[in-house]
Amino acid sequence: MRDAAGGGQPRGRQGKGAKPRNGRRRRRLVRGVLGVLLVYMAAGYLTTAFRRVETEGPVTTTAPLPTMKGALLTGVFSVHTDRSHDARGTREQVAAAAARAGLDFVVVGDHPPDPRKPGWEFWDPVVLDGVLVEGGQELRTPEAGKILAMGVDTTFRRWESSYDSLVAVLQAHDATSFVVHGRGPRRSERWVQPTVFGMQGWEVLDLSEAARHRFRSPWAPYHLFTLLAGLPLGLGDRALLHLMREGFDTPTLMAYDSLRMEGPLVATAGLNVHPKLAPGPFLFPPYGPFFRTLVCHLVSPEPLPADPVAASSVLSEEVREGELFISLGRHRRAGGFRLGAVDGAEVVVGMGRDGPAAAGVALRGGFQDGGGRRLVYRVLRNGTEMAWLRGPELEWEPPGPGVYRVEVYTYGARLGSTFFRLRPWIFANPIGLVEVGEPAG
C-alpha cells in the first residue's frame, strides 16, 4: 500500500528504515557525550598536572642530617565514630583500620548528641590491635568556632558560656586543645577569636574541608568519579589527596602563619572522616583510605606504653612539644624525614620550637633512609616564600630572625622551571629563630 499521493515507499518499509536512522542518532549522541566526558576528565587532570616554579639547584651539604632522639609515632587526628550523631563506625573498626595502615595512635574527635554521658567508658583511651585510640571531643563554642580537646573529663556538645570560661575548664583538666576548621568554608565553624589563647595547636590541613570546597566547584564530578572508581581499586587515598588542589596555599594555613609569629603553636592535620553507612561489617566511606592520607609523625622520647592512660599522657605531652610533621600520602617513607636548625653537627632548635638566631645556623633537612631524588624544598619566613630548592637534601642559611617553615614536594618530571605532577608531601612544624635576649618559646 502506498501513501495518499501515490508515491514513496510502502509504509512498512519506511518504518523499518527509521530504526537504523534512530540507532545512528543515538550512537552519535552517546559518542558525543563520551567525548565531552573524556575531554572534561582530561582537563580535570591537566589542571593540576603542570606547575611552573623557579628553583635553585641541589645543594652540597656540609652539616650532618639531624638524628632522631627517641621514637617516631604516627597517627591521625579528628576521626568520628558512632558516638557522633552523624557518623557510624566503632572504636574496634577504627583500630583495625589504623593497624592495617601501620599507625600508632588515632585521636577521635566525636561530638555527642546531647550533654548526657551514656556509655561513658567509650570516651576513655584504649589500646586495641596495638593502636592507642584516644577519646578526644569536638566542642563548639558560639564565640570562637570549634576545637578538638584531648583529656576533657566531661562530655559537652556546645559551650554556651564565654570563651574565657571554656579555657578555664580546659586548663583545669590539663587538656590539650586544637582549633579545627579555622578558616573552613562553613561560616558557623570558623575561628573568630583574634587570638588562640588557651589553645596548644591549630589544624592547618583538613581533608573534609578540602572535600567540601572541591565538591562545590566545577570539578566536583571529576573528583567524585575518581574517588568512587579509586576505592575498589585500592587508590582511594590518592583520589582523596587529589581533592587538595591548593596544597599548602590555603587561608587556614595563612592564618596559622600569622598566629605562629606570636609564639609556638603546634600545626596538626585532621581527617574529620564521618562514615555514613554501615552495611553489615562494612563502612562507607571506609576508614582505611583516609588513614593513608594526612598522617602526623611525632617525635617522642619513648614508644607509647601499653597502658592506655599512660600512653594518652605521653601522646598529649609530646603533641604539645610540637616536634611533629605531616605527610600527605606515602607515610611509611615519610617517616625518614628529619629537620632542624643546626650549627655544625649540633641541632640547636628542633621542629615546633623557638631558639636563638645566631651566625652560622642553617636549616638542615632530608631523609635518613632516602626519600627519592625528585624532591623540592620550599622555605618560608613568617609566611612569606623565600626559596625553592631542588633535593634530595636541604641546607639553607636563614638571613635573620623569623619563623621558618619547610615544605617538601615530589614531582614526576621537570623541563626547566616546569614541573610535571609537583605534589605537596611533607609539612614540617616551624622553627622560630629569635634575637638573642628575646624570650624563646
C-alpha positions as CSV (number, residue, x, y, z in Angstrom):
1,M,0.0,0.0,0.0
2,R,1.3,3.5,-0.9
3,D,0.6,6.9,0.7
4,A,-2.2,9.2,-0.4
5,A,0.0,10.9,-3.0
6,G,0.5,7.6,-4.6
7,G,4.3,7.8,-4.4
8,G,7.1,7.0,-2.0
9,Q,7.9,3.7,-0.3
10,P,5.4,1.4,1.3
11,R,4.7,2.3,4.9
12,G,6.1,-0.9,6.2
13,R,9.5,-0.2,4.6
14,Q,9.5,3.3,5.9
15,G,9.0,2.1,9.4
16,K,11.9,-0.4,9.1
17,G,14.2,2.3,7.7
18,A,13.5,4.6,10.6
19,K,15.0,2.3,13.2
20,P,18.6,2.3,11.8
21,R,18.4,6.1,11.5
22,N,17.3,6.4,15.1
23,G,20.0,4.0,16.1
24,R,22.7,6.1,14.3
25,R,21.5,9.2,16.1
26,R,21.7,7.5,19.4
27,R,25.2,6.3,18.7
28,R,26.3,9.8,17.6
29,L,24.8,11.2,20.8
30,V,26.5,8.6,23.0
31,R,29.8,9.2,21.3
32,G,29.4,13.0,21.7
33,V,28.6,12.6,25.4
34,L,31.5,10.3,25.9
35,G,33.8,12.7,24.0
36,V,32.8,15.6,26.2
37,L,33.2,13.5,29.3
38,L,36.7,12.4,28.2
39,V,37.7,16.0,27.5
40,Y,36.3,17.0,30.9
41,M,38.2,14.3,32.7
42,A,41.4,15.0,30.9
43,A,41.1,18.7,31.7
44,G,40.4,17.9,35.4
45,Y,43.7,16.0,35.5
46,L,45.7,18.5,33.4
47,T,44.7,21.5,35.6
48,T,47.0,20.2,38.3
49,A,49.5,18.3,36.2
50,F,51.9,21.1,35.4
51,R,53.3,23.9,37.6
52,R,56.0,26.5,36.9
53,V,58.4,27.2,39.8
54,E,61.8,28.9,39.8
55,T,64.1,26.7,41.8
56,E,67.7,26.6,42.8
57,G,69.8,23.6,42.0
58,P,70.6,20.8,44.5
59,V,72.9,21.9,47.3
60,T,76.1,20.5,48.6
61,T,75.6,19.8,52.3
62,T,78.2,20.4,54.9
63,A,76.4,19.5,58.1
64,P,75.2,16.0,59.0
65,L,71.5,15.3,58.9
66,P,69.8,15.7,62.3
67,T,69.3,12.4,64.1
68,M,66.1,11.5,65.8
69,K,66.3,11.0,69.6
70,G,63.6,8.7,70.7
71,A,60.8,7.0,68.8
72,L,58.7,8.2,65.9
73,L,54.9,7.9,66.5
74,T,52.5,8.0,63.5
75,G,48.8,8.7,63.8
76,V,45.8,10.7,62.7
77,F,43.5,13.3,64.3
78,S,39.8,14.0,64.2
79,V,38.2,10.7,63.4
80,H,34.5,10.2,64.1
81,T,32.7,7.0,65.3
82,D,29.1,6.2,66.1
83,R,29.5,8.3,69.3
84,S,29.0,11.3,67.0
85,H,25.4,11.9,66.0
86,D,26.1,11.9,62.3
87,A,28.6,9.0,61.9
88,R,28.9,5.3,62.0
89,G,31.8,3.0,63.0
90,T,33.2,1.7,66.2
91,R,36.5,2.0,68.1
92,E,37.3,-1.6,67.1
93,Q,36.9,-0.7,63.4
94,V,39.0,2.4,63.8
95,A,41.8,0.4,65.5
96,A,41.7,-2.3,62.9
97,A,42.0,0.1,60.0
98,A,44.8,2.0,61.8
99,A,46.7,-1.2,62.5
100,R,46.5,-2.1,58.8
101,A,47.9,1.3,57.9
102,G,50.7,0.9,60.4
103,L,49.6,3.7,62.7
104,D,50.4,4.0,66.4
105,F,47.5,6.3,67.5
106,V,44.2,7.7,66.5
107,V,42.7,10.8,68.1
108,V,38.9,10.6,68.0
109,G,37.0,13.9,67.6
110,D,33.5,12.8,68.4
111,H,30.7,15.2,69.2
112,P,27.9,13.6,71.4
113,P,24.3,14.1,70.5
114,D,23.5,15.6,73.9
115,P,25.3,16.6,77.2
116,R,24.4,13.3,79.0
117,K,27.0,10.6,79.4
118,P,25.7,7.3,78.0
119,G,28.5,4.7,77.5
120,W,31.0,7.0,79.3
121,E,33.7,4.4,79.1
122,F,33.7,4.8,75.3
123,W,35.4,8.2,75.8
124,D,38.4,6.7,77.8
125,P,41.6,6.0,75.9
126,V,42.0,2.3,74.9
127,V,44.7,0.2,73.2
128,L,43.2,-2.1,70.5
129,D,45.2,-4.1,67.9
130,G,48.3,-2.3,69.2
131,V,46.8,1.1,68.4
132,L,46.1,3.8,71.0
133,V,42.6,5.2,70.4
134,E,42.4,8.5,72.2
135,G,38.9,9.7,73.1
136,G,39.1,13.4,72.0
137,Q,36.0,15.5,71.8
138,E,35.0,18.2,69.2
139,L,33.4,21.1,71.0
140,R,31.5,24.0,69.5
141,T,31.7,27.5,71.1
142,P,29.4,30.3,69.9
143,E,32.2,32.9,70.3
144,A,35.0,31.1,68.7
145,G,34.3,28.2,66.4
146,K,35.3,24.6,67.0
147,I,38.1,22.9,68.9
148,L,39.3,19.3,69.4
149,A,40.1,18.6,73.0
150,M,42.1,15.7,74.4
151,G,41.7,14.8,78.1
152,V,38.5,16.6,79.0
153,D,36.7,14.7,81.7
154,T,33.2,15.9,80.8
155,T,31.1,15.4,77.7
156,F,29.8,18.5,76.1
157,R,28.1,19.2,72.8
158,R,28.1,23.0,72.8
159,W,29.7,25.5,75.2
160,E,27.2,28.2,76.0
161,S,29.2,30.4,78.2
162,S,32.2,32.6,77.4
163,Y,35.4,31.7,75.7
164,D,37.4,32.5,78.8
165,S,35.3,30.2,80.9
166,L,35.9,27.4,78.4
167,V,39.7,28.0,78.5
168,A,39.5,27.8,82.3
169,V,37.8,24.4,82.2
170,L,40.4,23.1,79.7
171,Q,43.2,24.3,81.8
172,A,41.6,22.8,84.9
173,H,41.6,19.4,83.1
174,D,45.1,20.0,81.7
175,A,43.6,19.3,78.3
176,T,45.4,19.5,75.0
177,S,43.3,21.5,72.6
178,F,43.4,22.4,68.9
179,V,41.5,24.8,66.8
180,V,39.8,22.9,64.0
181,H,38.1,24.2,60.8
182,G,39.8,27.5,61.5
183,R,39.1,29.0,58.0
184,G,36.8,26.4,56.6
185,P,34.1,27.0,54.1
186,R,31.3,26.9,56.7
187,R,31.0,30.3,58.5
188,S,29.4,28.7,61.6
189,E,32.6,26.8,62.3
190,R,35.3,29.4,61.5
191,W,37.5,30.7,64.3
192,V,36.6,34.3,65.0
193,Q,38.7,34.9,68.1
194,P,41.6,37.3,67.4
195,T,44.0,35.1,69.4
196,V,44.3,31.4,70.2
197,F,44.7,31.9,74.0
198,G,44.4,28.6,75.8
199,M,44.9,26.5,72.7
200,Q,48.0,24.5,72.0
201,G,47.5,23.8,68.3
202,W,45.9,24.8,65.1
203,E,44.7,22.4,62.4
204,V,46.4,23.6,59.3
205,L,45.1,20.9,56.9
206,D,41.6,19.3,57.0
207,L,40.7,16.7,54.4
208,S,36.9,17.0,54.8
209,E,37.1,20.8,54.4
210,A,39.0,20.4,51.2
211,A,36.4,17.9,50.0
212,R,33.5,20.3,50.8
213,H,35.2,23.1,49.0
214,R,36.0,20.9,46.0
215,F,32.6,19.3,45.7
216,R,31.1,22.8,45.2
217,S,33.4,23.6,42.3
218,P,33.1,22.8,38.6
219,W,35.4,19.8,39.1
220,A,33.1,18.1,41.5
221,P,32.0,15.3,39.1
222,Y,35.6,14.7,38.2
223,H,36.7,14.2,41.8
224,L,33.6,12.2,42.7
225,F,34.2,9.8,39.7
226,T,37.9,9.3,40.6
227,L,37.0,8.7,44.2
228,L,34.3,6.1,43.5
229,A,36.5,4.4,40.9
230,G,39.6,4.5,43.1
231,L,38.1,3.0,46.3
232,P,37.6,-0.6,44.9
233,L,41.0,-0.4,43.2
234,G,42.8,0.5,46.4
235,L,43.5,4.0,45.1
236,G,41.1,5.8,47.4
237,D,43.8,7.6,49.3
238,R,45.3,9.1,46.1
239,A,41.8,10.3,45.0
240,L,41.3,11.9,48.4
241,L,44.6,13.7,48.3
242,H,43.8,15.0,44.8
243,L,41.0,16.9,46.4
244,M,43.6,19.2,48.0
245,R,44.4,21.1,44.8
246,E,45.6,24.1,46.7
247,G,48.2,22.1,48.6
248,F,49.7,24.2,51.3
249,D,48.4,27.5,50.0
250,T,45.1,27.8,51.9
251,P,43.5,30.5,54.0
252,T,43.7,28.3,57.1
253,L,47.4,27.9,56.7
254,M,47.9,31.6,56.1
255,A,46.1,32.3,59.3
256,Y,48.4,29.8,61.1
257,D,51.5,31.6,59.8
258,S,50.3,34.8,61.3
259,L,49.3,33.3,64.6
260,R,52.6,31.3,64.9
261,M,54.6,34.6,64.9
262,E,53.1,35.3,68.3
263,G,54.6,32.2,69.8
264,P,54.8,28.4,69.5
265,L,51.6,26.8,68.2
266,V,51.6,23.2,67.0
267,A,50.4,22.6,63.5
268,T,48.3,19.4,63.1
269,A,46.1,17.9,60.4
270,G,42.6,16.5,60.6
271,L,40.7,13.9,58.6
272,N,37.2,14.7,60.0
273,V,36.1,11.4,58.5
274,H,32.4,10.5,59.1
275,P,31.4,7.0,57.8
276,K,27.8,7.5,56.9
277,L,26.7,3.9,56.0
278,A,27.3,0.6,57.7
279,P,26.0,-2.3,55.6
280,G,27.0,-5.3,57.7
281,P,30.6,-5.2,58.7
282,F,31.5,-2.6,56.0
283,L,31.6,1.2,56.3
284,F,31.2,3.8,53.6
285,P,33.3,5.8,53.3
286,P,35.8,3.4,54.9
287,Y,38.4,4.5,57.4
288,G,41.3,2.8,55.6
289,P,41.9,5.2,52.7
290,F,41.7,8.2,55.0
291,F,44.3,6.7,57.3
292,R,46.8,6.8,54.5
293,T,46.3,10.5,53.6
294,L,47.1,13.2,56.3
295,V,49.3,11.4,58.7
296,C,51.1,13.1,61.6
297,H,54.6,12.0,62.6
298,L,55.5,12.8,66.2
299,V,58.9,12.5,67.8
300,S,58.7,11.0,71.3
301,P,61.4,10.1,73.8
302,E,59.9,6.6,74.1
303,P,57.3,4.4,72.4
304,L,53.8,4.6,73.7
305,P,53.3,2.5,76.8
306,A,50.9,-0.5,76.8
307,D,48.8,1.1,79.5
308,P,46.3,3.3,77.7
309,V,46.1,6.0,80.4
310,A,49.9,6.3,80.4
311,A,50.0,6.2,76.6
312,S,47.5,9.0,76.5
313,S,49.6,11.1,78.8
314,V,52.7,10.6,76.7
315,L,50.9,11.4,73.5
316,S,49.4,14.6,74.9
317,E,52.7,15.8,76.3
318,E,54.6,15.2,73.1
319,V,52.0,16.8,70.9
320,R,52.4,19.9,73.0
321,E,56.1,19.8,72.4
322,G,55.4,20.2,68.7
323,E,58.2,18.2,67.2
324,L,55.8,17.0,64.5
325,F,55.5,16.9,60.8
326,I,52.6,15.9,58.5
327,S,52.8,13.7,55.4
328,L,50.3,13.8,52.5
329,G,50.4,10.1,51.4
330,R,53.4,7.7,51.4
331,H,53.5,8.0,55.2
332,R,55.8,5.0,55.7
333,R,58.6,6.5,53.5
334,A,57.9,9.9,55.0
335,G,59.0,8.5,58.4
336,G,62.6,9.0,57.4
337,F,62.2,12.8,57.3
338,R,64.5,14.9,59.5
339,L,64.7,18.7,60.0
340,G,66.3,21.1,62.4
341,A,68.2,24.3,62.8
342,V,71.8,23.2,63.1
343,D,75.2,24.7,63.9
344,G,77.6,22.2,62.5
345,A,76.8,18.8,63.9
346,E,74.7,20.2,66.7
347,V,70.9,20.7,66.5
348,V,70.2,24.0,68.2
349,V,66.4,24.3,67.5
350,G,64.0,21.5,66.6
351,M,60.7,21.5,64.8
352,G,57.9,23.3,66.6
353,R,60.3,25.2,68.9
354,D,61.9,28.6,69.3
355,G,65.6,29.3,69.9
356,P,68.2,32.0,69.4
357,A,69.2,33.2,66.0
358,A,73.0,33.1,65.5
359,A,75.5,33.4,62.8
360,G,76.3,30.0,61.2
361,V,72.9,28.4,62.0
362,A,71.4,26.7,59.0
363,L,68.2,24.8,58.2
364,R,69.2,21.2,57.6
365,G,66.7,18.7,56.3
366,G,66.5,15.4,54.4
367,F,65.7,11.8,54.7
368,Q,67.5,9.3,56.8
369,D,66.8,6.4,54.5
370,G,66.4,8.3,51.3
371,G,63.1,10.0,50.2
372,G,64.0,9.9,46.5
373,R,65.8,12.4,44.3
374,R,62.8,14.1,42.7
375,L,62.2,16.4,45.7
376,V,61.8,20.1,46.0
377,Y,62.0,22.0,49.3
378,R,60.1,25.3,49.8
379,V,61.3,27.6,52.6
380,L,59.1,30.3,54.1
381,R,59.9,33.0,56.6
382,N,57.0,34.5,58.6
383,G,54.6,33.0,56.0
384,T,56.5,34.6,53.0
385,E,58.1,32.4,50.4
386,M,61.9,32.7,50.4
387,A,63.3,29.9,48.2
388,W,62.5,26.7,46.3
389,L,65.4,24.3,46.4
390,R,65.7,21.0,44.5
391,G,66.6,18.0,46.6
392,P,67.4,15.4,47.6
393,E,68.5,17.3,50.7
394,L,68.2,20.8,52.2
395,E,70.8,23.0,53.7
396,W,69.9,26.7,53.8
397,E,71.1,29.6,55.9
398,P,68.4,31.9,57.2
399,P,69.0,35.6,56.6
400,G,68.0,36.6,60.2
401,P,65.5,36.1,62.9
402,G,62.0,34.9,62.0
403,V,59.7,31.9,62.0
404,Y,60.9,29.4,59.3
405,R,58.7,26.8,57.8
406,V,59.8,24.0,55.4
407,E,57.6,22.1,52.9
408,V,58.6,19.1,50.8
409,Y,57.2,18.4,47.3
410,T,57.7,15.5,45.0
411,Y,57.5,15.6,41.2
412,G,57.3,13.2,38.2
413,A,59.4,15.1,35.7
414,R,60.9,18.5,35.0
415,L,61.7,20.6,32.0
416,G,63.5,23.8,33.1
417,S,61.1,25.6,35.5
418,T,58.1,23.5,34.5
419,F,57.3,20.6,36.8
420,F,55.0,17.7,36.0
421,R,53.0,16.4,38.9
422,L,54.5,18.6,41.5
423,R,52.8,17.4,44.6
424,P,52.9,18.6,48.3
425,W,54.2,15.8,50.5
426,I,55.5,17.0,53.9
427,F,54.6,19.9,56.1
428,A,57.0,20.5,59.0
429,N,56.2,22.4,62.1
430,P,58.0,25.8,62.0
431,I,61.3,26.6,63.6
432,G,61.4,30.0,65.4
433,L,64.7,31.9,65.4
434,V,64.6,34.9,67.7
435,E,67.0,37.7,68.6
436,V,69.4,36.9,71.4
437,G,67.9,38.3,74.6
438,E,64.2,37.9,73.4
439,P,62.2,35.2,75.1
440,A,62.1,31.8,73.2
441,G,59.1,29.5,73.3
